[in-house]
Amino acid sequence: MSEPKRRFLERVAFPTALLASPTPTVIGADTVIVGNIRGRGHFIVSGEIHGDGELEGALHLAVTANWHGTVHADQAIVAGKITGGVIVKDKLEIGYTAVIRGRVSARTIAIAKGAIVDGEIEVTSGAPVVEFEEKREGR
């Protein structure tokens, strides 16, 4: 029997999703980084970043996170704030708590009701933007 389909957010939350890559890079909620970030693997950001990002892997921007700059990633989940833009090669999920001011580009984009995107949205695959309503606990 095949594995049930799961949204990207649920897949990256499982430890098995992290086994294929090295230990994730975690930027804690009380951390402020000034400068550009470049790296490979899974990035979990809960703090504040002032600079651009070139990430070869997945980005999980938590609800407490603020990113001031443009971030490039392979896949991304955004629940926090971005001022600058987010460019994703594959899938981008924008949670209901997200606030993005700037350009948004990805192969596929899913946006939760309640999210704020103030800027150009580009879906590189030509598929429509998927809108969804958050139904998980804590909403």
C-alpha positions, 0 to 999 in steps of 0.5 A: 500500500502506498504512503498517504499524500502529505503536505510539505509541512507535515513531511518536513516535521517527521524525523525521517525527512531529515535522515536523507540530509545532514543535521538541520541548521537551526536559527533560534528565536532569540538569534539575530544574524546580520549578513548573507547566509549560504548553505546546503540542507534543511534550515529551520529559522525562528529568529531574525536575519538581515541579509540574503539567503542562498539555500540548497535545500528546504527552508522552514521559516517559523511564525516567530521568524523575520527575514529582511532580504531575498531568500532562495531555497529549493522548497520552503514553508513560510509562517513568519515574515519576509521583507524582500522576497522568496524565490523557490525552485520547487514547492512553496507553502505560505501559512496563515500567519505569514506576511511577505512583502516582496517578490514570491516565485516558485514552481508551485505555491499554496497560500493559506487563508489569512496570509498576507502577500504584498508583491508580485507572485510568479508560479513558474510551472504555470499552475494556479496558486492553490488556496487552502484553509488551515485546519490543524490544531493550534489554528 
